[in-house]
Amino acid sequence: MPVALITGASRGFGRALTIDLAKSGWDLVVDGRRQEPLDELGTEVEGLGVHVDRILGDIADEAHRAELIGAAEGRGSLDLLVNNASSLGPSPLPKLKDYPLDDLRRVYEVNVVAPLALLQAALPLLRRSNGVVVSLSSDAAVEAYEGWGGYGSSKAALDQVHRVLAAEEPGVRVYAFDPGDMRTEMHQAAFPGEDISDRPDPESVVPALRRLLASDMPSGRYTANEWGNP
């Protein structure tokens, strides 16, 4: 069975993708920062007859990343690495002139440094399998939205990391995937007190990524809209 490592899998898009891959028979290594939703996910996935290593922790922690890679090594391969875990930063979203710099450092640590560190550790496995890397991007990485300077600039930096990695590692497909707005806890935090029920649920976006993964397209930046309904 193919093996996927998905960060931030206990809720939102990460959870939806984990369940979808489990239904296709993938073995899984997942993490999250909350024990209860992570355990609930594990129970649901195991109910599908799939083996899942669920590891509680913060992706910005070096020891936690090592535990994730160790679990993948225990499977003997890694076919897909999904950097889904992200930090929005302060809510409500502050303008750059007011952005607390300690919060900005945390956003970059989670959204840029940690994914790169996980990639560095995972590369030997990914090279052997000619695997795929997917990191969740955002339209805030390419558009200038008021209040989105911290999160958006971190995702822009992550996009550039992917472009360079793709040039340096031709045997690994490297995708930055922009899922668009979704009805998630993080998106709600970006719009506190607002009704976001008109946003699509994460489960409806997963098929777009699955089509991209099945397409054998070259490394690059892709959006869910490009890979919507066939």
N, C-alpha and C positions, 0 to 999 in steps of 0.2 A: 504494500500500500504506500502511496506517496505520503510524505510528512510535511506538515506546515507548522510554522511557529508564528503565532499571532499575539501581538502585545495589545493591551487594553481591551481584552476580549470579554470582559464581564458585563459590558453594557454597550448600547448603541450599535454602530456599524460593525465593530469587532465581534460582538456577540452574534449578530445576524450572519456574518460571514463564517464564523466558526460552525454554526449549526448547519449552514448550507453545505460546507465542505464535508461535515460529518455525514450528511445524507448521501454524499457521493463516495463515502468509504475512506476518506482521508484519516490518517492518524494525526494527532494534534498535540502540540505543546502550546499552552496559553498562559497568560498572566493577567492580573488585575490587582487593584489596591484595596478591594473590599472583599472580605471573606465570604459573606453570605451570598452575594450574587455570583461569585466565582464558583462556590459549591453548587448553587442551583444550575449553573451552566454545565458543570461537570456531570451532574445527575442526568440532565437532559441528553447530553452527548452520549454518555455511556448507555442510556436507554436505546440508542440507535445502533448499539453493538460496536461502537468505535472506542479505541483506547485513547484517553486524553490525560496528559500530565498537566494539572492546573497548579500554578505556582504563585503564591501571594507575594507581592512586593512592588517596589517602585523602580521603574525602568531606568531612572537616573542613578540607581545604586549599582556599583560595580559588582558586588557579590551576587546581587540578584541576576544581573545579566549573565554572569558565569554559570549560575544554576540553570538558567534557560538553555544555554548552549550545551551544558552537560546533559540535559534531558534529551536534546536533539541528537547528540552524539550517541546516547544510549540506544536510540532507534537505528543508528547506523547510517542515516542519511538525512538530508534536509533539501526538500524540493522547492519550498516556498517560504519566504520570510516576509511578513506583513508588519510594517511599522505603523501601527494604528494609534497607539497611546500618544496623547497630546495634552498640552496644558494651554488653556485659553488665556490665562493671566487674570488680572483683577476684573471683577464684575461689580458695578457697571464698567464697561471698557473706558479707560482714561485716554485723554488726548496725550500725544507724545510730550507736550510741555509739562505735563503733570505726572508722567509715568514713573512709578517708584522703581528705581534701578535694581534693587534687590529682586523685585518681582520679575523684571525683565531678564535678569540673569537666570532665574528659575525657568522661565519660558524657553530660553535658548538651551538650557541644560537638558530639558525634557524633549524639546522639539527638534534639536539639531545635534547636540553632542551625544546624547544617549543613542539615537538611531545609528549614527556613524560608528559609535563604539560597538554596538551590537552587530553591525555589518562587518566590521573588522574581525570580530570573533567568529562570525558565521561563514566567512568567505571560503575557508578550506572545504567545508561541507558543500557549499553552493557550487564551487568550481567542479567538484567531483560529480555532481548531479546535473551540471549545466542548468542550475536552478534559476529561480525568479525572485527578485526583490520588488516589493510594492510598498511605497510609503504614501500615506494620505496627505494630499496637498489641499489647497484651497484657492478659490478665486481671489481671496485677499492677498495671495502671493503675487498676483499680477495686476490687481486693481488697487487704487488708492481710496480706501473707505475711512472716513473719519472714525477714530477710536480703535482702528484695527492695526495700528502701526507696530505694536509689539508682536502679536500673533502672526500678522501678515508677513512681516519682515523675517520672522523665524522660518516660516514655510517657504519664503523665497530663497532663503539660505539653504534649506533642505533640498529644494528643487535643483540648485546649483551643485550641491554635493552629488546628487544623482546624475547630473549631466557629466560631471568629471569622472565619477565611478564607472559610468557606461563606457567612456573612452578608454579607461584604464583596464577594464575587465570585460573584454569582448565575449568571453564565454558565459557570461551571466546576463540575463535580461534584467534591466533596471527600469522600473516604471514609477513615475510620480502620478498618482491618480487623484483627481479632483472629483469627489462625489457630489458636489453641489450642496445646497442647503438640505438639511435633514431634520426630522423631528426627534432631536436627541437632548439629553440633559445638558451637554455642553452648549448646544445652540441656544437652548433656553436661557442659560446663564449669560449669553451674549446679548440677550434681549429681555432683561428681567421685567416681569410684570406684563409682558406682551403675549398675545395669543399667537402661537406658532403652529397651530393645528393644521394650517394650510400647507405646511412643508411635508414632503414625502417621508414615509417611515423608512428606516434603514433597510428593511427587508426588500423594499421595492427597488433599491439601488444595487444590491448585491449582484443581480443577473448581469448588469453592465460590466462589472469587474470580471465576472466569470467568463463572459464573452471575450474580453480583452485577453485574459489568461489563456484561453483556448485558441487564440488567433495566431500566435507565434509572431506577433508584430515586433519590430525592433524596439530597443530601448527608447524611452522618450516620455513626454508628459502628455497624458490623456485625460479627458473629462468623461463623466458618466453620460452626458448628453450625446457624445460621439458614439457611445456604445449602448444606447438605449434600445428600445424595442426593435428586434430584427425585422 
